[in-house]
Amino acid sequence: MGKNALIEIKDLCISFGEQKTIKHLSYIVKEGEVLGVVGESGSGKSLTSLAVMGLLHPSANVDSGEIIFHHNGKSVDLLKLNEDKTRKFRGNDIAMIFQEPMTSLNPVIKCGEQVAEALRLHKKLSNKEAKERTIDLFKEVQLPRPESIYDSYPHQISGGQKQRVMIAMAISCEPKLLIADEPTTALDVTVQKTILDLIKSLQVKRNMSVIFITHDLGVVAEIANHVVVMKGGEKVESGTTQQLFENPKHPYTKGLLACRPPIDFRLKKLPIVEDFLALDQPVNDFINQLKITPQEQLTELEKVLKQDHIIEVSNLNTHFPIQQGVFRKTVGYVKAVNDVSFHVHRGETLGLVGESGCGKTTLGRSILRLIEPTSGSVKYNGEELITLNAEAMRVKRKDLQIIFQDPYSSLNPRMKVGQAILEPMQVHKIEDNNKVRKEKVIDLMETVGLRAEQFDRYPHEFSGGQRQRVCIARALAMNPKFIICDESVSALDVSVQAQVLNLLNELKSKFSFSYVFISHDLSVVKYMSDRMIVMKEGQIEEMGIAEDIYRNPQSIYTQKLIEAIPKVDFSLV
């Protein structure tokens, strides 16, 4: 075992003050292997990788353990190296792709220069050699127009392209171990598949070992040979990928397998991890109890489609001018939304899916006039919204709400969450006084799974899933009739995502909402939606009943989106 091992983590314990964060963790990464490390946020996945890289925060204490790196017939404990020696390993022998490339790349330095700098530092290349090597690396990671991207700043390229720049930087010094920390989170399924395929091909070509960190077992199934499952800083299960999928032992693993929305059938609700922790049972048995028959699904759909239209969008356009020169002359337009027409029934969830840049978010915000459309019509209950003045539109906003993608940026960090929910009620004069409003806020918080005592806490004191629940409660405070969910679960753990999706469906059933549910994840959209719109380059590519589109996609583009979805085979579990 030792001779095949590249890195061994032995009995690792890390704490922050009195809090034990990593507890007696041990696992091995072998040469040329992809090890998937899976778990929810806070499980210790990323913290362990930072310990391997020698990048732990100064407040972290390594209480015990070893991280043994085997290379060239020698073994060294990375935890015992000083900063200078650690730096020689970091970048050269061990490299890392961080979760969020925008925060990992320097925004004021060109992309190419950031990679070239690493080559000059570690490989002692000249400026000319470093540039040539960087462009070669950009070609290797399949970046389009590598010379152009070399001279581009991070904000000038897409999320998928930034992630490839990070991969190029990570492999530039030909490391023996590559740590990929959630490298596909919040990416389109098509971009995600491209990144996964790229990492796999580079791993094989260079015979690298890879630690692939994710919360999504569907992604793990696509890339990993072996899997370690972590919970609360501990390893709860490990084995080959096949073993884990065919016969998961730990209830937590079963929960993670089960809570991603299935593609091939519909469920009454998504399982959550707690379902399995409370009662250990086979995944398939539990899933079968929740299945909806095709007839039940059809009956529910027919009931929805008989309802009146709450929203009617006709020939909607939202174009942004392209301006150049000193005098900012308009030389063209970006047609973010281009001649789009559709309707939403009362009580319906209409899914809106497509890659980043297709116009989904712009369309959602144009409907609510958070972005002013260029032309077209949006009617709410038969009344035209586009021509309303600001005051009249403000009154309508009470009925028309939006839940944004990033709950942290949509909440004031200096305002307690209870007040953040209460404030729009004050603005719109909902309820008679603040005492009644506070009572309603507490009731709403409990409705979305928060506690009354959390009223006076600040956003930073909540997890991502809890902050999203705060945003849902804030939207509900207006007693809305129509809600746009804009990528509202895209960056959440699959287990938290399942909880939020269940909550949205429960609230829809209770309050008879209509939703437009925007996502790049077709499996989530299919689970949530009665009908679905597929968007591409500002236009509707395909529209119809969600089940029909998945079963028989008419567009090549839709087929591509479906094929890119990571699939968990429930027949195995």
Buried (B, 14 or more C-beta within 10 A) or exposed (E): EEEEBBBBBBEBBBBEEEEBBBBBBBBBBBBBBBBBBBBBBBBBBBBBBBBBBBEBEEEBEBBEBBBBBBBEEEEBEBBEBEEEEBBEBBBBBBBBBBBBBEEBBEEEEBBBBBBBBBBBBBBEBEEEBBBBBBBEBBEBBBBEEBEBBBEBBBEEBBBBBBBBBBBBBBBBBEBBBBBBBBBBBBBBBBBBBBBBEBBBEBBEEBEBBBBBBBBBBBBBBBBBBBBBBBBBBBBBBBBEBEBBBEEBBBBBBBBBBBBBBBBEBBBEBBBBBBBBBEEEEEBBEBBEEBBBEEEEBEEBBEEBEEBEBBBBBEEBBBBBEEEEEEEEEEEEEBBBBBBBEBBBBBBBBBBBBBBBBBBBBBBBBBBBBBBEBBEBBBBBBEEEBBEBEEEEBEEBBBBBBBBBBBBBEBBEEEBBBBBBBBBBBEEBEBBEEEEEBBEBBBEBBEBBBBEBEBBEBBBEEBBBBBBBBBBBBBBBBBEBBBBBBBBBBBBBBBBBBBBBBBBBBEBBEEBEBBBBBBBBBBBBBBBBBBBBBBBBBBBBBBBBBBBEBBEEBBEEBBEBBBEBBBBBEBEBB
